[in-house]
Amino acid sequence: MQVSWGGPTERHLRALERFYERHPHARNEIFVDAASAAHFASTVEGLLTA
């Protein structure tokens, strides 16, 4: 998961490239930014209380 209030930057994308080199079977990345923070929080809360 990458969190950046303004959205992913070049630094985030480079970090993901390095991560996938070490973990090629990892699932897709999740970016949390200002536009998706509320949705992400409610989704996680729903998973934790289920």
C-alpha positions in Angstrom: 0.0 0.0 0.0 1.3 3.5 -0.9 -0.2 6.5 0.9 0.3 10.0 -0.5 -2.2 12.8 -0.1 -1.5 14.2 -3.5 -1.3 10.8 -5.3 1.6 8.6 -6.3 4.8 10.2 -7.2 7.8 9.0 -9.2 9.4 7.9 -5.9 6.3 5.7 -5.1 6.5 4.1 -8.6 10.2 3.3 -8.2 9.6 1.7 -4.8 6.9 -0.4 -6.3 9.2 -1.6 -9.1 11.8 -2.7 -6.5 9.1 -4.4 -4.4 7.8 -6.4 -7.4 11.3 -7.4 -8.3 11.6 -9.1 -4.9 8.0 -10.2 -4.7 6.8 -11.0 -8.3 3.7 -12.8 -7.1 2.4 -9.9 -5.0 -1.1 -8.6 -5.6 -1.8 -5.3 -7.3 -0.8 -2.1 -5.5 -3.2 0.1 -3.6 -2.8 3.8 -3.7 -4.5 5.9 -1.0 -4.8 9.6 -1.7 -7.1 12.5 -0.8 -9.7 11.3 -3.2 -9.8 7.7 -2.0 -9.0 8.0 1.7 -12.6 8.0 3.0 -13.6 5.0 0.8 -10.5 3.1 1.9 -11.1 3.8 5.5 -14.7 2.6 5.3 -13.7 -0.5 3.4 -11.1 -1.4 6.0 -13.5 -0.7 8.9 -16.0 -3.0 7.3 -13.5 -5.8 6.9 -12.3 -5.4 10.5 -15.9 -5.5 11.9 -17.2 -8.3 9.7 
